[in-house]
Amino acid sequence: MADGHAFTSSDLASRRREVLDASRTGVALVRDTDGFLFAMMPAKAVALSESLDGFNQTLRALIGSLQDESPHPTSLGQVAFAADWSQARRQQLVADLAEAISVAASIGDPAPVAGLIEMSRPHPVRGDVPFDAAAAFAGLSAADQALLSGVRRQATANRPPQAKPARRPATPSGATTAPAEGGWGRKGAPAKLASKAAAAKKGTKRAAGAAG
């Protein structure tokens, strides 16, 4: 509690409502008969605290990697994928991660940090899974959505450029292309061509016999 007051263990029975109200709005301190002090708070706040602690550890590891040109991936924890990045790119990720952690702490939701890490991670098939903004921003206020959008833009800028697939050369006008393995463009085309070829061959033989 802000004024340093702590409830006693007997208050858990006689002043239960006050203790619960205090824990809902912040932290309720309870001291037992042996002098141990306990803190009661919403489980969501505990989970957020644990998440932010993990993200801060990752941030410290990333800052430490700036002194090493080739850090080991295991030393970077959740951002192990950045081990082979240049120092300049890791420096930018440090700034983005610190900002995302600050946003997460202010809105009470670790989503901005988790989103930044996920968007920074290399995804060879990212195009198959488009970003669902409606789902990611669900439940957030307009101000929080704006903050999260800014973090996402930073994360997108951090991703390494991916090579574009080579384009097949254009077929000259009037030229024919070989059929792909396993079939032709029109159903039954190979069978029709074979039938025509056989008929032409028989006609040639009959003409040769007549001439003899």
C-alpha positions as CSV (number, residue, x, y, z in Angstrom):
1,M,0.0,0.0,0.0
2,A,1.2,3.5,-0.7
3,D,1.2,4.6,3.0
4,G,3.2,1.5,4.1
5,H,0.3,0.2,6.2
6,A,0.0,-3.6,6.3
7,F,-3.0,-5.6,7.2
8,T,-2.7,-8.3,9.9
9,S,-3.5,-12.0,9.4
10,S,-6.6,-11.5,11.5
11,D,-7.8,-8.8,9.0
12,L,-8.1,-11.5,6.4
13,A,-11.3,-12.6,8.3
14,S,-12.5,-9.5,9.9
15,R,-11.7,-7.0,7.1
16,R,-11.7,-9.4,4.2
17,R,-13.5,-6.9,1.8
18,E,-11.0,-4.2,2.5
19,V,-8.1,-6.5,1.9
20,L,-9.5,-7.7,-1.4
21,D,-10.4,-4.2,-2.6
22,A,-6.8,-3.1,-1.8
23,S,-5.4,-6.0,-3.8
24,R,-7.6,-5.3,-6.8
25,T,-6.5,-1.7,-7.1
26,G,-2.8,-2.3,-6.3
27,V,-1.0,-4.3,-3.7
28,A,-2.4,-5.4,-0.3
29,L,0.3,-6.0,2.3
30,V,-0.4,-8.6,4.9
31,R,1.8,-9.3,7.9
32,D,1.5,-12.6,9.7
33,T,2.0,-13.3,13.4
34,D,5.7,-14.2,12.7
35,G,6.4,-10.9,11.1
36,F,6.6,-12.1,7.5
37,L,5.2,-9.6,5.0
38,F,3.1,-10.8,2.1
39,A,1.9,-8.9,-1.0
40,M,-1.5,-9.7,-2.5
41,M,-2.2,-8.5,-6.1
42,P,-4.1,-9.6,-9.2
43,A,-2.7,-12.7,-10.9
44,K,-2.6,-10.6,-14.2
45,A,-0.2,-8.2,-12.5
46,V,2.1,-11.0,-11.4
47,A,2.1,-12.5,-14.9
48,L,2.9,-9.1,-16.4
49,S,5.8,-8.6,-13.9
50,E,7.2,-12.0,-14.8
51,S,7.0,-11.3,-18.5
52,L,8.6,-7.9,-18.2
53,D,11.4,-9.4,-16.1
54,G,12.1,-11.9,-18.9
55,F,12.1,-9.3,-21.5
56,N,14.4,-7.1,-19.5
57,Q,16.8,-10.0,-19.2
58,T,16.7,-10.4,-23.0
59,L,17.4,-6.6,-23.4
60,R,20.4,-6.8,-21.1
61,A,21.8,-9.8,-23.0
62,L,21.2,-7.9,-26.3
63,I,23.0,-4.8,-24.9
64,G,25.9,-7.0,-23.8
65,S,26.1,-8.5,-27.3
66,L,27.0,-5.1,-28.8
67,Q,30.5,-5.6,-27.5
68,D,30.9,-8.9,-29.5
69,E,30.9,-9.1,-33.3
70,S,29.7,-12.7,-33.2
71,P,27.7,-13.4,-30.1
72,H,26.5,-17.0,-29.5
73,P,22.8,-17.4,-30.2
74,T,22.1,-19.0,-26.8
75,S,23.3,-15.9,-25.0
76,L,20.6,-13.8,-26.6
77,G,17.6,-15.9,-25.3
78,Q,14.4,-14.8,-27.0
79,V,16.2,-12.9,-29.8
80,A,18.8,-15.6,-30.6
81,F,17.9,-15.0,-34.3
82,A,19.8,-11.7,-34.1
83,A,23.1,-13.3,-33.3
84,D,24.3,-13.0,-36.9
85,W,23.0,-9.5,-37.3
86,S,25.4,-6.6,-37.7
87,Q,26.1,-4.6,-34.6
88,A,24.3,-1.6,-36.1
89,R,21.1,-3.7,-36.5
90,R,21.4,-5.1,-33.0
91,Q,21.8,-1.6,-31.7
92,Q,18.5,-0.6,-33.4
93,L,16.8,-3.7,-32.0
94,V,18.0,-2.6,-28.5
95,A,16.3,0.8,-28.9
96,D,13.1,-0.8,-30.3
97,L,13.0,-3.5,-27.6
98,A,13.5,-0.9,-24.8
99,E,10.7,1.2,-26.2
100,A,8.3,-1.8,-26.5
101,I,9.0,-2.8,-22.9
102,S,8.2,0.8,-21.8
103,V,4.9,0.7,-23.8
104,A,4.0,-2.7,-22.3
105,A,4.6,-1.5,-18.8
106,S,2.5,1.6,-19.3
107,I,-0.5,-0.3,-20.8
108,G,-0.2,-3.4,-18.5
109,D,0.1,-5.8,-21.4
110,P,3.2,-7.6,-22.8
111,A,1.8,-7.8,-26.3
112,P,3.9,-5.0,-27.8
113,V,7.1,-6.7,-26.8
114,A,6.0,-10.2,-27.9
115,G,4.8,-8.6,-31.2
116,L,8.1,-6.8,-31.8
117,I,10.1,-10.0,-31.2
118,E,7.8,-12.1,-33.5
119,M,7.8,-9.5,-36.3
120,S,11.6,-9.2,-36.1
121,R,12.1,-13.0,-36.3
122,P,12.9,-14.3,-39.8
123,H,9.9,-16.0,-41.4
124,P,10.6,-17.6,-44.8
125,V,6.8,-18.2,-45.4
126,R,5.6,-14.9,-43.7
127,G,3.6,-14.1,-46.8
128,D,1.4,-17.1,-46.2
129,V,0.3,-15.8,-42.8
130,P,-0.8,-12.1,-43.1
131,F,-0.7,-9.9,-40.0
132,D,-4.1,-9.9,-38.4
133,A,-4.3,-6.3,-37.0
134,A,-7.8,-6.7,-35.7
135,A,-6.9,-9.7,-33.6
136,A,-3.6,-8.1,-32.4
137,F,-5.3,-4.8,-31.4
138,A,-8.4,-6.3,-29.9
139,G,-9.3,-4.8,-26.5
140,L,-6.7,-1.9,-26.7
141,S,-7.6,1.7,-26.6
142,A,-7.0,4.0,-29.6
143,A,-3.9,5.4,-28.0
144,D,-2.5,1.9,-27.2
145,Q,-3.2,0.8,-30.8
146,A,-1.2,3.8,-32.1
147,L,1.7,2.9,-29.8
148,L,1.6,-0.8,-30.9
149,S,1.4,0.2,-34.6
150,G,4.5,2.2,-34.2
151,V,6.4,-0.7,-32.6
152,R,5.2,-3.0,-35.4
153,R,6.5,-0.5,-38.0
154,Q,9.9,-0.5,-36.3
155,A,10.0,-4.3,-36.2
156,T,9.1,-4.5,-39.9
157,A,11.9,-2.1,-40.7
158,N,14.3,-4.4,-38.7
159,R,13.6,-7.5,-40.8
160,P,16.4,-8.3,-43.3
161,P,15.4,-7.9,-47.0
162,Q,14.4,-11.2,-48.6
163,A,15.6,-12.2,-52.0
164,K,13.0,-12.0,-54.7
165,P,12.4,-15.3,-56.7
166,A,14.0,-15.3,-60.1
167,R,11.6,-14.5,-63.0
168,R,11.2,-17.0,-65.8
169,P,12.3,-15.7,-69.2
170,A,9.5,-14.6,-71.4
171,T,8.6,-16.9,-74.3
172,P,9.1,-15.3,-77.8
173,S,6.0,-14.6,-79.7
174,G,4.9,-17.6,-81.9
175,A,7.2,-20.0,-80.1
176,T,5.9,-23.1,-78.4
177,T,6.8,-24.4,-75.0
178,A,7.2,-28.0,-74.0
179,P,4.4,-29.4,-71.8
180,A,5.1,-29.7,-68.0
181,E,5.7,-33.1,-66.7
182,G,2.4,-34.9,-66.0
183,G,0.1,-33.3,-68.5
184,W,-0.8,-30.6,-71.1
185,G,-2.8,-27.5,-70.9
186,R,-6.0,-29.2,-72.3
187,K,-7.3,-32.4,-71.0
188,G,-6.8,-35.3,-73.5
189,A,-4.5,-33.3,-75.8
190,P,-1.7,-36.0,-75.8
191,A,-4.3,-38.7,-76.7
192,K,-5.8,-36.7,-79.6
193,L,-2.3,-36.0,-81.1
194,A,-1.4,-39.7,-80.9
195,S,-4.6,-40.6,-82.6
196,K,-4.0,-38.1,-85.4
197,A,-0.4,-39.4,-85.9
198,A,-1.6,-43.0,-86.1
199,A,-4.3,-42.1,-88.6
200,A,-1.7,-40.2,-90.7
201,K,0.7,-43.2,-90.6
202,K,-2.1,-45.6,-91.8
203,G,-3.0,-43.3,-94.6
204,T,0.6,-43.2,-95.8
205,K,0.8,-47.0,-95.8
206,R,-2.4,-47.3,-97.9
207,A,-1.1,-44.8,-100.4
208,A,2.2,-46.7,-100.7
209,G,0.3,-50.0,-101.3
210,A,-1.9,-48.5,-104.0
211,A,1.1,-47.1,-105.8
212,G,2.8,-50.5,-105.7
